[in-house]
């Protein structure tokens, strides 16, 4: 299905600035800005404000004038090459450059926690745990330059609650299980809560857990430029989760062969984040910081995880209060040349999400600077209980909450997918600057997931998680983001 907003309202597009990018393997090396200090010249990418969203006559996706979408997959309706229907619960997604017959290739998570009618089928050579049945996993989608579906197949199966993940510099996808369920001898024959690597061609996978990266409720990850560190987020409560860093042994660089080494739970070092206050002590929770600290760099420390496999005690519970910095819903992670972005979705008032003396919020985006070893708050959404819990607001395309997945555009700005209350949006955000709605879910109140730009900057892929729809959005992206 394709809906073009030009037929409804034509927007006047300004001339676009040029953009340069290169590819490493099949993944883009993105141009980016590094959050730094205030000055006469902004260190952040600048772009035109997006015009108001236009309602979709098909009641699927509101978009700005000049943009159109195409439905790529729909759970239960489109088909895998093996004949089964497309699984549902679409989540984290990566876009790779295609081969001779396709322009792009998507690897997509399915966040399914147990055997399901629309789970990922267990096909030979893809299975990690046969006991879970058709549950979570990843599928691969081959598409042309317009987003037309050329075929889908299973890349990994027998995993649970595959939420997000991260691409690697050598062109693979690391999928994360957002669970810490252990084997029970019946519906789970193996422990879960791991990261798995899926090859970019989607035909080769090693369904083995990368135990060196820990066993906990993984959300997303990013590998740094020197290939010596992996940064990982944890979406967990009671207590809140945190942000982690895995460091390679001295002299070791990550590569396409590292999956063999990362199976060893003692390989490298796993540490948890501590944001340091002015007194040099860890700030116990990110909710103690607000928009008043926007762009202020904080020093950090990394605290070693005692038992990364959580043998008897969950990883996050191995730290005492005040030893590390926690936060409600550490979610999306995306790396650039200079650092890594990580998102906290929200911390709601009147709940255990936030310390009693902390400040509720509807979303935070952080930037960790590799060279400076500091972290900065670059986007902040204040809590709005009326917009969160009431009817659709009159100005719903100005009020945002629950950022979740994040990606960096080829022009250096951010794309955020909302998982909040009321209206759900795809957002364009300038670090330290404004945020604009670039899409609104008109189908239902499901969250958006897996935003990912093609390397050529022509297509933004994004999912509506329920009922499970992948959309390809095209239009004058460079005019607004370039």
C-alpha positions as CSV (number, residue, x, y, z in Angstrom):
1,X,0.0,0.0,0.0
2,X,1.3,3.5,-0.9
3,X,-0.1,6.8,0.2
4,X,1.5,10.0,-1.1
5,X,0.9,13.3,0.8
6,X,1.8,15.4,-2.3
7,X,-1.7,14.6,-3.6
8,X,-3.2,16.2,-0.5
9,X,-0.9,19.1,0.1
10,X,2.3,20.1,-1.8
11,X,5.0,21.5,0.5
12,X,7.6,23.9,-0.8
13,X,11.0,22.2,-0.4
14,X,14.1,24.3,0.1
15,X,17.5,23.4,-1.4
16,X,19.3,20.7,0.5
17,X,22.8,20.6,1.8
18,X,25.0,17.8,0.5
19,X,25.8,14.8,2.6
20,X,28.7,12.4,2.4
21,X,28.9,8.9,3.7
22,X,30.9,5.7,3.2
23,X,30.2,2.1,3.8
24,X,32.1,-0.4,6.0
25,X,31.1,-3.8,4.7
26,X,27.4,-3.3,4.3
27,X,26.8,-0.8,7.1
28,X,27.0,3.0,6.8
29,X,29.6,5.2,8.5
30,X,27.4,8.0,9.6
31,X,28.2,11.7,9.6
32,X,27.5,13.0,13.1
33,X,27.9,15.8,15.5
34,X,29.4,15.4,18.9
35,X,27.6,17.1,21.8
36,X,30.2,19.5,23.2
37,X,30.0,22.9,24.6
38,X,27.9,26.0,23.9
39,X,29.4,28.6,21.6
40,X,28.8,31.0,18.8
41,X,28.6,28.1,16.3
42,X,26.4,25.2,17.2
43,X,28.1,21.8,17.4
44,X,24.9,20.1,16.5
45,X,23.3,19.3,13.1
46,X,20.8,21.8,12.0
47,X,17.7,21.1,9.9
48,X,14.5,22.7,8.8
49,X,11.4,22.2,10.9
50,X,9.1,19.5,9.5
51,X,5.7,20.9,8.4
52,X,2.5,19.7,10.2
53,X,1.5,16.1,9.8
54,X,-1.4,15.4,7.5
55,X,-3.9,12.7,8.4
56,X,-3.8,9.6,6.3
57,X,-6.9,8.7,4.3
58,X,-6.1,5.1,4.9
59,X,-5.9,5.8,8.7
60,X,-2.4,4.1,9.1
61,X,0.3,6.8,9.2
62,X,0.1,10.6,9.3
63,X,3.1,12.1,7.5
64,X,4.3,15.6,6.5
65,X,3.4,16.8,3.0
66,X,5.6,15.3,0.3
67,X,6.2,12.0,2.1
68,X,4.7,8.6,1.4
69,X,4.8,5.2,3.0
70,X,4.6,1.6,1.8
71,X,3.6,-1.4,3.8
72,X,6.5,-3.9,3.6
73,X,5.3,-6.7,5.9
74,X,2.2,-7.4,7.9
75,X,2.1,-10.1,10.5
76,X,-0.2,-13.0,9.6
77,X,-0.7,-11.7,6.0
78,X,2.7,-11.6,4.2
79,X,4.6,-14.9,4.0
80,X,8.0,-16.3,4.8
81,X,9.8,-18.2,2.0
82,X,9.2,-21.3,4.1
83,X,5.4,-20.8,3.7
84,X,4.6,-19.6,7.3
85,X,3.0,-16.2,7.9
86,X,5.2,-13.3,8.9
87,X,5.7,-13.3,12.7
88,X,4.3,-10.5,14.8
89,X,5.7,-8.1,17.5
90,X,8.2,-6.3,15.2
91,X,10.9,-4.6,17.1
92,X,14.6,-3.6,16.7
93,X,15.6,-3.5,13.0
94,X,18.8,-2.9,11.0
95,X,19.1,-2.0,7.3
96,X,21.9,-3.5,5.3
97,X,22.9,-2.8,1.7
98,X,21.4,-5.5,-0.5
99,X,22.9,-7.7,-3.2
100,X,22.4,-8.2,-6.9
101,X,18.7,-8.5,-6.7
102,X,17.7,-6.3,-3.8
103,X,18.5,-2.8,-2.8
104,X,18.2,-3.3,1.0
105,X,18.1,-6.1,3.4
106,X,16.4,-5.7,6.8
107,X,17.1,-7.9,9.9
108,X,14.2,-7.6,12.3
109,X,13.6,-8.7,15.8
110,X,10.3,-10.2,17.0
111,X,9.6,-9.5,20.7
112,X,7.7,-12.6,21.6
113,X,8.0,-14.2,25.0
114,X,6.7,-17.7,24.4
115,X,5.2,-20.2,21.9
116,X,2.8,-18.2,19.8
117,X,0.6,-18.7,16.7
118,X,2.5,-15.9,15.0
119,X,5.9,-16.7,16.6
120,X,9.2,-17.2,14.7
121,X,9.1,-20.8,13.3
122,X,11.9,-23.0,14.3
123,X,13.7,-24.0,11.1
124,X,16.7,-26.2,10.9
125,X,20.0,-24.5,11.5
126,X,18.4,-21.4,13.2
127,X,17.3,-22.8,16.6
128,X,18.8,-21.9,20.0
129,X,16.3,-23.5,22.3
130,X,13.8,-26.0,20.9
131,X,11.8,-25.9,24.1
132,X,10.4,-22.4,23.6
133,X,8.5,-23.3,20.4
134,X,7.6,-20.6,17.9
135,X,8.6,-17.7,20.1
136,X,11.1,-14.8,19.5
137,X,13.9,-14.5,17.0
138,X,14.8,-12.6,13.8
139,X,13.6,-12.6,10.3
140,X,15.3,-11.1,7.2
141,X,13.3,-9.0,4.6
142,X,14.6,-8.3,1.1
143,X,13.3,-5.1,-0.4
144,X,13.8,-2.9,-3.5
145,X,14.4,0.8,-3.5
146,X,10.7,1.6,-3.0
147,X,10.3,-0.8,-0.1
148,X,8.6,-3.5,-2.1
149,X,8.9,-6.9,-0.3
150,X,11.0,-9.3,-2.3
151,X,11.0,-12.2,0.2
152,X,11.3,-13.0,3.9
153,X,13.0,-15.8,5.8
154,X,14.1,-16.8,9.3
155,X,17.6,-15.9,10.6
156,X,17.4,-17.1,14.2
157,X,14.7,-18.8,16.2
158,X,14.2,-20.4,19.7
159,X,15.1,-17.2,21.5
160,X,12.8,-15.0,23.7
161,X,11.7,-11.4,23.7
162,X,14.1,-10.2,21.1
163,X,13.8,-6.5,21.7
164,X,16.4,-4.4,20.1
165,X,20.2,-4.9,19.4
166,X,22.8,-3.2,17.3
167,X,24.7,-3.5,14.0
168,X,28.4,-4.3,13.9
169,X,31.2,-2.7,11.9
170,X,31.6,-5.9,9.9
171,X,28.0,-6.0,8.7
172,X,26.1,-8.3,11.2
173,X,23.3,-7.8,13.6
174,X,23.4,-8.5,17.3
175,X,19.9,-9.3,18.7
176,X,19.2,-8.9,22.4
177,X,16.9,-11.0,24.6
178,X,15.0,-8.7,27.0
179,X,14.5,-11.4,29.7
180,X,16.5,-13.2,32.3
181,X,14.4,-16.4,32.4
182,X,16.4,-19.5,33.2
183,X,15.9,-23.1,32.0
184,X,13.0,-24.9,33.6
185,X,13.3,-28.3,31.9
186,X,10.0,-28.0,29.9
187,X,9.2,-24.8,28.1
188,X,12.8,-23.6,28.4
189,X,15.6,-26.1,27.9
190,X,18.3,-23.4,28.1
191,X,18.9,-20.2,30.0
192,X,17.9,-16.9,28.3
193,X,18.8,-13.3,28.6
194,X,21.7,-13.2,26.1
195,X,22.9,-11.5,23.0
196,X,23.2,-13.5,19.7
197,X,24.8,-12.5,16.4
198,X,23.0,-12.8,13.1
199,X,24.9,-12.4,9.8
200,X,24.0,-9.6,7.4
201,X,23.1,-12.0,4.6
202,X,20.5,-13.6,6.8
203,X,21.5,-17.0,5.6
204,X,24.3,-17.7,8.1
205,X,23.7,-17.6,11.8
206,X,25.4,-19.0,14.8
207,X,22.5,-19.5,17.4
208,X,24.9,-19.5,20.3
209,X,24.7,-17.0,23.3
210,X,27.5,-14.4,23.6
211,X,27.8,-15.0,27.4
212,X,30.7,-12.5,27.7
213,X,28.1,-9.7,27.3
214,X,26.1,-10.9,30.4
215,X,22.8,-12.5,31.1
216,X,20.1,-9.9,31.9
217,X,17.2,-8.0,30.3
218,X,19.2,-6.7,27.4
219,X,17.7,-4.0,25.3
220,X,20.2,-2.6,22.8
221,X,23.9,-2.2,22.1
222,X,26.6,-0.4,20.1
223,X,30.2,-1.2,19.3
224,X,32.7,1.7,19.5
225,X,35.0,2.9,16.8
226,X,38.1,1.2,18.1
227,X,36.3,-2.2,18.3
228,X,37.4,-2.7,21.8
229,X,34.2,-1.9,23.7
230,X,30.5,-2.7,23.5
231,X,27.9,-0.5,25.2
232,X,24.7,-2.2,26.3
233,X,21.4,-1.1,27.9
234,X,19.2,-2.9,30.4
235,X,15.4,-2.5,30.6
236,X,14.5,-3.8,34.0
237,X,12.8,-2.8,37.2
238,X,12.9,-3.7,40.9
239,X,15.5,-2.2,41.1
240,X,15.9,-0.2,37.9
241,X,18.5,-1.4,35.3
242,X,21.5,0.4,34.1
243,X,24.0,1.0,31.2
244,X,26.9,-1.4,30.7
245,X,30.3,-1.4,29.0
246,X,32.1,-4.6,27.8
247,X,35.8,-4.2,27.3
248,X,38.0,-6.5,25.3
249,X,41.2,-8.0,26.7
250,X,44.3,-5.9,26.0
251,X,45.3,-6.0,22.4
252,X,42.1,-7.6,21.2
253,X,39.9,-6.1,18.5
254,X,36.4,-7.3,17.8
255,X,35.8,-8.8,14.4
256,X,33.5,-11.2,12.4
257,X,35.2,-14.1,14.2
258,X,34.6,-12.7,17.8
259,X,31.4,-14.7,18.3
260,X,33.7,-17.7,19.0
261,X,35.4,-15.9,21.9
262,X,32.4,-14.1,23.2
263,X,30.7,-17.4,24.1
264,X,33.1,-17.6,27.1
265,X,31.4,-15.8,30.0
266,X,34.7,-14.8,31.4
267,X,36.1,-13.2,28.2
268,X,36.8,-9.5,28.6
269,X,35.3,-7.3,31.3
270,X,31.7,-6.2,31.9
271,X,31.1,-3.1,33.9
272,X,28.1,-0.9,35.0
273,X,27.8,2.8,34.7
274,X,28.2,5.3,37.5
275,X,27.5,9.0,36.7
276,X,29.6,11.0,39.1
277,X,28.3,14.1,40.9
278,X,30.3,17.1,41.9
279,X,31.3,15.3,45.1
280,X,32.8,12.5,43.0
281,X,30.2,10.0,44.2
282,X,27.8,8.1,41.9
283,X,24.4,9.8,41.3
284,X,22.1,6.9,42.3
285,X,19.5,7.3,39.5
286,X,19.2,9.4,36.3
287,X,15.9,10.8,37.7
288,X,18.0,13.1,39.9
289,X,19.0,15.0,36.8
290,X,16.6,17.3,34.8
291,X,16.6,19.7,31.8
292,X,18.5,22.1,34.1
293,X,21.6,19.9,33.3
294,X,21.0,19.8,29.6
295,X,24.3,19.5,27.8
296,X,26.3,19.5,31.0
297,X,29.1,16.9,30.9
298,X,29.3,14.5,33.9
299,X,32.3,12.4,34.6
300,X,31.6,8.6,34.8
301,X,33.1,5.6,36.4
302,X,32.7,2.0,35.4
303,X,32.1,-0.6,38.1
304,X,32.9,-4.3,37.4
305,X,30.1,-6.8,37.4
306,X,30.8,-9.6,39.9
307,X,28.9,-12.4,38.2
308,X,27.8,-11.4,34.7
309,X,25.9,-14.6,34.1
310,X,23.6,-13.9,37.1
311,X,24.0,-17.4,38.4
312,X,22.2,-16.8,41.7
313,X,21.5,-13.1,41.7
314,X,20.4,-10.8,38.8
315,X,23.3,-8.7,37.5
316,X,21.7,-5.4,38.5
317,X,21.0,-6.7,42.0
318,X,24.6,-7.4,42.6
319,X,25.3,-3.7,43.2
320,X,24.4,-1.8,46.4
321,X,22.4,1.5,46.3
322,X,24.7,4.3,45.4
323,X,27.4,2.1,43.9
324,X,26.2,2.6,40.3
325,X,23.6,4.8,38.5
326,X,20.3,3.2,37.7
327,X,17.4,4.4,35.5
328,X,14.0,3.4,34.5
329,X,13.9,1.8,31.1
330,X,17.4,2.1,29.6
331,X,16.3,1.5,26.0
332,X,17.7,2.4,22.6
333,X,21.5,2.6,22.0
334,X,23.2,3.9,18.9
335,X,26.9,4.5,18.3
336,X,28.7,7.2,16.3
337,X,32.3,7.9,15.6
338,X,32.6,10.0,18.7
339,X,30.3,8.4,21.2
340,X,27.1,6.5,21.9
341,X,23.5,7.6,22.5
342,X,21.4,5.9,25.1
343,X,17.7,6.5,25.9
344,X,15.7,6.3,29.1
345,X,12.0,6.1,28.2
346,X,10.3,7.6,31.3
347,X,10.0,7.6,35.0
348,X,6.5,8.2,36.1
349,X,5.3,10.0,39.3
350,X,3.5,8.0,41.9
351,X,5.4,4.8,41.1
352,X,8.6,3.0,42.0
353,X,10.0,4.1,38.7
354,X,11.6,7.1,40.3
355,X,13.2,7.7,43.7
356,X,11.0,9.5,46.2
357,X,13.2,12.6,45.9
358,X,13.8,12.3,42.2
359,X,12.1,14.1,39.3
360,X,9.6,12.2,37.1
361,X,10.1,12.6,33.4
362,X,8.7,11.5,30.0
363,X,12.0,10.7,28.3
364,X,15.8,11.3,28.4
365,X,18.4,10.9,25.7
366,X,22.1,10.7,26.8
367,X,25.4,11.0,24.9
368,X,28.5,9.2,26.2
369,X,31.7,10.8,24.7
370,X,34.4,8.2,24.2
371,X,37.4,10.6,24.3
372,X,36.2,12.7,27.1
373,X,34.7,9.8,29.2
374,X,31.8,12.0,30.0
375,X,28.0,11.7,29.6
376,X,25.6,14.5,28.7
377,X,21.8,14.8,28.7
378,X,21.0,16.0,25.2
379,X,17.2,15.6,25.0
380,X,14.7,15.9,27.8
381,X,10.9,15.5,27.9
382,X,9.2,16.8,31.1
383,X,6.4,14.7,32.5
384,X,2.9,15.6,31.3
385,X,0.4,13.6,33.2
386,X,-2.6,15.1,31.3
387,X,-1.2,14.3,27.9
388,X,-0.1,10.9,29.1
389,X,-3.3,9.7,30.6
390,X,-6.1,11.8,29.1
391,X,-7.8,11.9,25.7
392,X,-5.8,12.8,22.6
393,X,-4.5,16.3,23.2
394,X,-5.4,19.1,20.8
395,X,-1.7,19.7,20.3
396,X,-0.7,16.1,20.3
397,X,2.1,16.6,17.7
398,X,3.9,18.9,20.1
399,X,3.8,16.8,23.2
400,X,6.1,13.7,23.3
401,X,6.7,10.9,25.7
402,X,8.3,7.5,26.0
403,X,11.2,7.6,23.5
404,X,12.5,4.1,23.0
405,X,14.5,2.9,19.9
406,X,16.9,5.5,18.5
407,X,18.9,5.8,15.4
408,X,21.2,8.4,13.9
409,X,20.4,9.7,10.4
410,X,22.9,10.0,7.6
411,X,22.9,13.8,8.5
412,X,23.8,13.3,12.2
413,X,20.4,14.1,13.9
414,X,18.4,11.5,15.8
415,X,15.3,9.5,15.0
416,X,13.3,8.4,18.1
417,X,10.4,5.9,18.2
418,X,7.8,6.6,20.9
419,X,6.5,3.9,23.3
420,X,4.4,6.1,25.5
421,X,0.8,7.0,26.3
422,X,-1.8,8.5,24.0
423,X,-0.5,9.3,20.5
424,X,2.6,7.5,19.2
425,X,5.1,9.3,17.0
426,X,8.3,8.9,15.1
427,X,10.4,11.9,16.1
428,X,13.3,13.8,14.6
429,X,15.5,15.3,17.4
430,X,18.5,17.5,17.3
431,X,20.8,16.8,20.3
432,X,20.5,19.8,22.5
433,X,17.8,21.3,20.2
434,X,14.3,20.9,19.0
435,X,12.2,17.7,18.4
436,X,9.7,17.4,15.6
437,X,7.0,14.8,14.9
438,X,7.6,13.2,11.5
439,X,5.0,10.4,11.7
440,X,2.0,9.6,13.9
441,X,0.3,6.2,14.3
442,X,-3.3,6.6,13.1
443,X,-4.0,2.8,13.2
444,X,-4.0,2.3,16.9
445,X,-2.1,3.2,20.1
446,X,0.7,0.7,19.5
447,X,4.3,1.8,19.9
448,X,6.7,2.5,17.0
449,X,9.8,0.3,16.9
450,X,13.0,-0.2,14.9
451,X,13.6,3.1,13.0
452,X,16.4,2.6,10.6
453,X,17.6,4.7,7.6
454,X,19.0,3.1,4.5
455,X,22.7,4.1,3.9
456,X,21.7,6.2,0.9
457,X,19.4,8.3,3.1
458,X,16.4,7.6,0.8
459,X,14.2,5.3,3.0
460,X,13.3,5.3,6.6
461,X,12.1,1.9,7.8
462,X,10.0,1.8,10.9
463,X,7.5,-0.7,12.5
464,X,4.2,-0.5,14.3
465,X,4.7,-3.3,16.8
466,X,1.1,-4.4,17.1
467,X,-0.3,-5.9,14.9
468,X,3.2,-6.1,13.4
469,X,3.7,-3.8,10.4
470,X,6.9,-2.7,8.7
471,X,6.7,0.5,6.8
472,X,9.1,2.1,4.3
473,X,8.8,5.9,4.3
474,X,10.2,7.9,1.4
475,X,10.2,11.6,0.6
476,X,12.5,14.7,0.7
477,X,14.5,13.6,3.8
478,X,17.5,15.6,2.8
479,X,15.5,18.8,2.4
480,X,14.6,18.7,6.1
481,X,17.5,16.8,7.7
482,X,20.4,17.7,5.5
